[in-house]
């Protein structure tokens, strides 16, 4: 049981600035009701959360299952300190965007008050400080998803732009007539449209995997569809509509076995489960920081390191 408040899982990418993720990743939050085996890590145990624990006699109460993650972290989110129709506001639309804790709001305010300046565009004090913080955030994101190097992290405006970046750089340079791109019918439209356009421009063929009777993408059908013609597999990790979880590790291994690359939409998995990009082995992975209680500014995407020539290997 985790009862030590010195353990502070990150509320967001900004709160990672002074956070060492390794001890937390190895420690499941067993007291979270309903998620006893899952290392959820979007909670931030601030002083206000600590007071909640103290008020509930956390360390001495045997009924710890009644303490929910929402109850613990509600004090950290100012937007929830209001009533709607005479009741405390409850927000459930985290699949679209998450609310921001005080630590993130303060970090944004601190930026605009102390070192607002262009990143990588100046040599004066404010620009240098902003650039240092920007690159520090890149390192923290790398640690958050266990990337090998911070250079593997690319900031874009959103996950849609990240997917388009892969499509219009790697895709247009490497796909040709006769090649196949495999997707599921459950992909977000932003993960489908770019490849429709790329297929029209290159002559590559799109192949879609349907759902099973349980209304989840048919992973076995996907694996069976792989062939030497397959050059790219585009799949979600967790569906934002079906909540289905695909076996990414198996998909990556099988795809790599036929020489194909894999792009993973991890917008729903990164906020809610441990994502280790080195373990998954995907070639591209996109996520949205604003779904992890971070600001709606840059969003991180992960690319495996490769020589620049590989972008135009054909």
C-alpha positions in Angstrom: 0.0 0.0 0.0 1.2 3.5 -0.9 1.0 5.6 2.2 4.0 7.9 1.8 3.0 11.4 0.6 6.6 12.1 -0.5 5.7 10.0 -3.6 4.2 12.5 -6.0 3.0 11.1 -9.3 2.8 13.8 -12.0 -0.3 15.7 -12.6 1.0 16.8 -16.0 4.1 17.3 -18.1 4.7 20.7 -16.4 4.7 19.1 -13.0 7.4 16.7 -14.1 10.0 19.5 -13.8 11.2 18.3 -10.4 9.9 14.7 -10.6 11.8 11.5 -10.7 9.4 9.0 -12.3 11.3 5.8 -11.8 10.2 5.0 -8.2 6.6 5.8 -9.0 6.4 3.6 -12.1 7.4 0.7 -10.0 4.7 1.3 -7.3 1.1 0.6 -8.0 -1.4 2.9 -6.3 -3.3 0.1 -4.5 -5.5 2.4 -2.5 -7.4 3.8 -5.6 -10.8 2.2 -5.6 -11.5 0.2 -8.8 -7.9 0.4 -10.0 -6.0 -1.8 -7.6 -3.7 -3.3 -10.2 -3.2 -0.2 -12.4 -0.4 2.3 -11.8 -2.5 5.4 -12.6 -0.4 8.5 -12.5 -2.3 11.6 -13.3 -2.9 12.5 -9.7 -0.8 15.1 -7.9 -0.6 14.7 -4.1 -0.3 18.3 -3.2 -0.6 19.8 0.3 -4.4 20.0 -0.3 -4.5 16.4 -1.3 -2.5 15.5 1.8 -5.1 17.3 4.0 -7.8 15.1 2.4 -5.8 12.0 3.3 -5.3 13.2 6.8 -8.9 14.0 7.2 -9.8 10.5 6.2 -7.2 9.0 8.5 -5.6 7.3 5.5 -2.7 5.6 7.2 -4.9 4.1 10.0 -8.2 3.5 8.3 -8.9 -0.1 7.1 -11.5 1.1 4.6 -9.1 2.6 2.2 -11.0 1.3 -0.8 -13.6 4.0 -0.2 -11.1 6.7 -1.0 -11.3 7.5 -4.7 -8.7 9.1 -6.9 -11.1 11.9 -7.7 -11.7 12.6 -4.0 -8.0 12.8 -3.4 -7.2 15.2 -6.2 -10.3 17.4 -6.4 -8.7 20.1 -4.2 -5.9 20.5 -6.8 -8.3 21.6 -9.6 -9.8 25.1 -9.1 -12.4 24.7 -11.8 -14.0 22.0 -9.7 -14.5 24.4 -6.8 -17.9 25.4 -8.0 -21.5 24.2 -8.0 -23.8 23.6 -11.0 -27.5 23.3 -10.3 -26.8 23.2 -6.6 -24.3 20.3 -6.8 -20.5 20.1 -6.9 -19.3 20.1 -10.5 -18.3 16.7 -11.7 -16.3 16.6 -15.0 -16.2 13.4 -17.0 -15.1 14.5 -20.5 -11.4 13.7 -20.0 -11.2 11.8 -23.3 -11.7 15.2 -25.0 -9.6 17.3 -22.7 -8.6 17.3 -19.0 -8.9 20.0 -16.4 -5.8 21.7 -15.2 -4.5 21.6 -11.6 -3.2 24.6 -9.7 0.4 23.6 -10.4 0.0 23.8 -14.2 -1.9 27.1 -13.9 0.8 28.6 -11.7 3.5 27.4 -14.1 1.8 29.1 -17.0 1.4 32.3 -15.0 5.0 32.1 -14.0 6.1 31.8 -17.6 4.2 34.9 -18.7 5.3 36.9 -15.6 9.0 36.0 -15.5 10.4 34.7 -18.8 7.9 35.1 -21.7 10.0 35.1 -24.8 10.5 33.2 -28.1 12.1 29.8 -27.8 15.2 29.1 -30.0 14.8 32.6 -31.5 16.9 34.9 -29.4 20.2 35.2 -27.4 19.0 37.6 -24.6 18.3 36.5 -21.1 14.6 35.8 -21.3 14.8 33.9 -24.6 17.7 31.8 -23.2 15.7 31.0 -20.0 12.6 30.1 -22.0 14.7 27.9 -24.3 16.3 26.1 -21.3 12.8 25.4 -19.8 11.5 24.3 -23.1 14.3 21.7 -23.5 14.0 20.7 -19.9 10.3 19.9 -20.6 11.4 17.8 -23.6 13.6 15.7 -21.3 10.8 15.3 -18.7 8.5 14.1 -21.4 11.1 11.6 -22.5 11.4 10.4 -18.9 7.6 10.2 -18.6 7.2 7.7 -21.5 10.7 6.2 -21.0 12.1 7.4 -24.3 15.8 6.6 -24.7 16.8 10.1 -25.7 15.0 13.5 -25.4 15.8 14.1 -29.1 13.1 11.4 -29.9 10.5 13.8 -28.6 9.0 16.2 -31.1 6.6 19.0 -30.0 3.7 19.8 -32.3 0.5 21.8 -31.9 -1.6 18.6 -31.5 -1.8 14.9 -32.2 -3.4 15.6 -35.6 -0.4 17.7 -36.7 1.9 14.9 -35.4 0.2 12.3 -37.6 0.2 14.6 -40.6 3.9 15.2 -40.0 4.5 11.5 -40.3 2.3 11.2 -43.3 3.7 14.1 -45.3 7.4 13.4 -44.4 7.9 9.7 -44.1 4.7 8.6 -45.9 5.1 10.6 -49.1 8.8 9.7 -49.3 8.5 6.0 -48.7 5.1 4.7 -49.9 4.4 3.8 -53.5 1.9 2.0 -55.6 1.3 -1.6 -54.3 2.2 -0.8 -50.7 -0.4 -1.4 -48.1 -1.4 0.7 -45.0 -3.4 -1.2 -42.4 -5.7 0.6 -40.0 -8.8 -0.3 -38.0 -12.3 1.1 -38.5 -12.1 2.4 -34.9 -9.3 4.9 -35.6 -9.9 8.6 -34.9 -10.6 10.4 -38.2 -7.4 12.4 -37.7 -5.5 9.1 -38.0 -7.4 8.1 -41.2 -7.7 11.2 -43.4 -3.9 11.9 -43.8 -3.4 8.3 -45.0 -6.3 8.6 -47.4 -4.6 11.7 -48.9 -1.2 9.9 -49.0 -2.7 6.9 -50.6 -4.2 9.0 -53.4 -0.8 10.7 -54.0 1.3 7.6 -53.9 -1.0 4.8 -55.1 -0.7 2.9 -51.8 -3.7 0.9 -50.6 -5.6 1.3 -47.4 -6.8 -1.9 -45.7 -9.2 -1.6 -42.7 -9.7 -4.1 -39.9 -13.3 -4.5 -38.8 -14.7 -5.0 -35.3 -15.5 -8.3 -33.6 -18.9 -9.3 -32.2 -17.8 -7.6 -29.0 -17.4 -4.3 -30.9 -13.7 -4.2 -30.5 -11.1 -4.1 -33.3 -10.2 -7.6 -34.4 -6.6 -7.9 -33.4 -6.2 -11.4 -34.8 -7.6 -10.2 -38.2 -5.1 -7.3 -38.1 -2.2 -9.7 -37.4 -3.4 -12.0 -40.2 -3.6 -9.1 -42.7 0.2 -8.4 -42.4 2.3 -9.2 -45.4 5.4 -8.1 -47.2 3.2 -5.5 -48.9 2.4 -3.9 -45.6 4.6 -0.8 -45.0 2.7 0.9 -42.2 0.2 -0.1 -39.5 -1.8 2.8 -37.9 -3.5 1.8 -34.7 -4.8 3.3 -31.4 -3.5 2.1 -28.1 -6.8 2.8 -26.3 -9.9 3.8 -28.3 -11.5 7.1 -27.3 -15.0 5.7 -28.3 -14.9 2.0 -27.6 -12.4 2.0 -24.8 -10.8 -1.0 -26.4 -7.1 -1.7 -25.8 -5.0 -3.2 -28.6 -2.0 -5.5 -28.0 0.5 -3.0 -29.3 3.5 -5.1 -28.4 2.3 -8.1 -30.4 1.3 -5.8 -33.3 4.7 -4.1 -33.4 6.6 -7.4 -33.3 4.5 -8.9 -36.1 4.6 -5.7 -38.2 8.4 -5.4 -37.8 8.6 -9.1 -38.8 7.3 -8.2 -42.3 9.3 -4.9 -42.5 6.5 -2.6 -41.7 6.5 0.5 -39.4 3.9 1.2 -36.7 2.3 4.5 -35.7 0.4 4.4 -32.4 -2.2 6.9 -31.4 -1.7 7.0 -27.6 -3.8 10.0 -26.8 -6.0 7.9 -24.5 -3.4 5.6 -23.1 -0.7 8.0 -22.0 -3.1 9.8 -19.6 -4.4 6.6 -18.0 -1.8 3.9 -18.0 2.0 3.4 -18.0 3.4 3.8 -21.5 6.9 2.7 -22.1 7.9 3.5 -25.6 11.1 1.4 -25.4 9.1 -1.6 -24.4 6.4 -1.1 -27.0 8.9 -0.6 -29.8 6.6 1.5 -32.0 8.2 3.7 -34.7 5.9 6.6 -34.1 3.7 7.4 -31.1 1.5 10.5 -30.7 -0.2 11.8 -27.5 -1.9 15.0 -26.3 -0.6 16.7 -23.2 -3.9 18.6 -22.7 -5.5 15.2 -21.9 -2.9 14.7 -19.2 -3.9 17.8 -17.2 -1.3 19.9 -19.1 -1.9 23.1 -21.0 -3.3 23.3 -24.5 0.0 24.4 -26.0 2.7 22.1 -27.5 1.9 18.3 -27.7 4.6 15.7 -27.7 5.0 12.9 -30.2 7.7 10.2 -30.2 9.8 9.2 -33.2 12.4 6.4 -33.2 15.8 7.8 -34.0 16.9 7.3 -37.6 19.3 8.9 -40.1 17.8 11.8 -42.1 18.3 9.7 -45.3 15.7 7.2 -44.0 12.9 9.8 -44.5 13.6 9.4 -48.3 14.9 5.9 -48.4 13.2 5.2 -51.7 
